[in-house]
Amino acid sequence: MKNRILKILDESAAAKIETKKISGIIESIAQEFINCYKRGGKLIFAGNGGSAADCQHLVTELVCRFEKDRKPFDAVALTTNTSLLTAISNDYDFNGVFRRQVESCAKQQDVLAVFSTSGNSKNIIAAAEYAKSRGITVVGFTGISSGEMEGFCDIIFKAPSDITARIQEVHITVGHIICKLIEDELF
């Protein structure tokens, strides 16, 4: 068991170290988020499963606090209103669960941040496609194989792994880096 633990820790560390090679993408995303806030926009997050949890985690860091006591940043996760999620899924279909919310709340000054480890989540692609068609910036977070989602993203971060758990670990690390950069720039 100990060897398996060490192997998993090594895989996680290796994925994060490999991320250094694409740090320019992290910088681009952080700058896009900062620009969004400077123009009075909000960050809108969407993802499924563990990625939904990552979205909610990052929104918490932005609205509550990350490392600094400060005014809240405007950020929302489209994954939290169970009544709305189930109504859209039931009355329409699950593929439109995020698209309909983007249609409801997104403005051109906002940024839609979409998370899909495979890059092929139909409901994420539908939201990204809609946002892009309305001139809303779309930032994607995927694994090394970015799938169909890449075609609808203005900026895409591809975690250097094809293992879902490692991808999500990198996403949350990168999310924390971005939160730090936003706080340092704006406060």
C-alpha positions in Angstrom: 0.0 0.0 0.0 2.8 2.4 0.9 4.3 2.0 -2.6 0.9 2.9 -4.2 0.7 6.0 -2.0 4.2 7.1 -3.0 3.4 6.4 -6.7 0.2 8.5 -6.6 2.1 11.4 -4.8 4.9 11.2 -7.5 2.3 11.3 -10.3 0.6 14.3 -8.7 3.9 16.1 -8.2 5.0 15.3 -11.7 1.9 16.8 -13.2 2.3 20.0 -11.3 6.0 20.2 -12.2 5.1 19.7 -15.9 2.6 22.6 -15.5 5.6 24.9 -15.2 6.2 24.5 -18.9 2.8 26.1 -19.7 2.9 28.8 -17.0 2.3 31.4 -19.7 -1.2 30.1 -20.2 -1.8 30.6 -16.4 -0.6 34.1 -16.7 -2.9 34.8 -19.7 -5.9 33.5 -17.8 -5.0 35.5 -14.7 -4.7 38.6 -16.8 -8.0 37.9 -18.6 -9.7 37.5 -15.2 -8.1 40.7 -13.9 -9.2 42.6 -17.0 -12.7 41.2 -16.5 -12.8 42.7 -13.0 -11.3 46.0 -14.2 -14.1 46.4 -16.7 -16.8 45.7 -14.1 -17.5 42.1 -15.1 -17.9 38.9 -13.2 -16.5 35.4 -13.5 -19.0 32.6 -14.2 -17.9 29.1 -13.5 -19.3 25.8 -14.7 -18.3 22.1 -14.4 -19.6 18.6 -13.7 -18.9 16.3 -10.7 -15.4 17.0 -9.3 -15.0 19.9 -11.6 -18.3 21.4 -10.2 -16.7 21.2 -6.8 -13.6 22.9 -8.1 -15.7 25.7 -9.5 -17.5 26.2 -6.2 -14.1 26.1 -4.4 -12.7 28.8 -6.6 -15.8 31.0 -6.4 -15.5 30.7 -2.6 -11.9 31.9 -2.7 -12.9 34.9 -4.9 -16.1 35.9 -3.0 -15.0 35.2 0.6 -11.2 35.6 0.6 -8.1 33.8 -0.6 -5.1 35.2 1.4 -6.2 38.8 1.9 -9.1 40.4 3.7 -10.7 42.5 0.9 -13.9 43.3 -0.8 -15.5 40.3 -2.5 -14.9 39.7 -6.2 -18.0 39.1 -8.3 -18.0 35.4 -9.1 -20.7 32.7 -9.4 -20.8 29.0 -9.9 -23.6 27.7 -12.1 -23.5 24.4 -10.2 -25.1 25.4 -6.9 -28.9 26.0 -7.4 -30.3 22.5 -7.2 -33.8 23.6 -8.0 -32.7 25.4 -11.1 -30.4 22.5 -12.2 -33.1 19.9 -11.8 -35.8 22.1 -13.4 -33.7 22.8 -16.5 -32.7 19.2 -16.8 -36.3 18.0 -16.4 -38.1 20.6 -18.5 -35.5 20.8 -21.2 -32.5 18.5 -21.0 -29.2 18.2 -19.1 -27.1 19.4 -22.0 -28.7 22.8 -21.6 -28.3 23.1 -17.8 -25.4 25.6 -18.0 -26.3 27.2 -21.3 -29.6 28.4 -20.1 -28.0 30.0 -17.0 -25.3 31.7 -19.1 -28.1 33.1 -21.3 -29.8 34.4 -18.1 -26.9 36.1 -16.4 -23.8 36.6 -18.6 -22.9 40.0 -20.1 -20.2 40.8 -22.6 -17.9 42.2 -19.9 -18.0 38.8 -18.1 -15.8 35.7 -18.5 -17.2 32.2 -18.6 -14.7 29.7 -17.0 -15.6 26.1 -18.0 -14.1 23.0 -16.5 -14.1 19.5 -18.2 -11.3 17.0 -17.6 -12.2 15.4 -21.0 -13.2 18.5 -22.8 -16.2 16.6 -24.1 -18.9 17.4 -21.6 -21.9 18.2 -23.8 -23.5 20.7 -21.3 -20.1 22.5 -20.9 -19.7 22.7 -24.7 -23.2 24.1 -25.1 -22.6 26.8 -22.5 -19.2 27.7 -24.1 -20.6 27.8 -27.6 -23.5 30.0 -26.5 -21.2 32.4 -24.6 -18.7 32.6 -27.5 -21.6 33.4 -30.0 -22.6 36.3 -27.7 -19.0 37.8 -27.5 -18.4 36.6 -24.0 -14.8 35.5 -23.3 -14.6 31.7 -22.6 -11.7 30.2 -20.6 -11.4 26.5 -20.6 -9.8 24.1 -18.2 -9.2 20.5 -19.5 -6.8 17.6 -19.4 -4.1 17.1 -22.0 -6.7 16.0 -24.5 -8.9 19.1 -24.7 -11.7 17.5 -26.7 -14.4 19.4 -28.5 -14.4 22.2 -25.9 -11.2 23.7 -27.3 -13.0 25.0 -30.3 -15.2 27.2 -28.2 -12.5 28.6 -25.8 -10.6 31.9 -26.2 -7.9 30.6 -23.8 -7.5 27.0 -22.8 -5.5 25.5 -20.0 -4.7 21.8 -20.6 -3.5 20.1 -17.4 -0.6 17.8 -18.4 -2.2 14.5 -17.6 -4.9 12.2 -18.9 -5.8 10.9 -15.4 -8.9 12.6 -14.0 -7.7 12.9 -10.4 -4.3 14.4 -11.5 -6.1 16.8 -13.9 -8.4 18.0 -11.1 -5.4 18.4 -8.7 -3.6 20.6 -11.2 -6.8 22.6 -11.9 -7.2 23.5 -8.2 -3.5 24.4 -7.9 -3.7 26.6 -11.0 -6.9 28.1 -9.6 -5.2 29.0 -6.4 -2.3 30.6 -8.3 -4.8 32.6 -10.3 -6.6 33.7 -7.2 -3.3 34.9 -5.7 -2.4 36.8 -8.9 -5.9 38.5 -8.9 -5.6 39.5 -5.2 -2.0 40.8 -5.7 -3.0 42.8 -8.7 -6.2 44.3 -7.5 -5.6 44.7 -3.7 
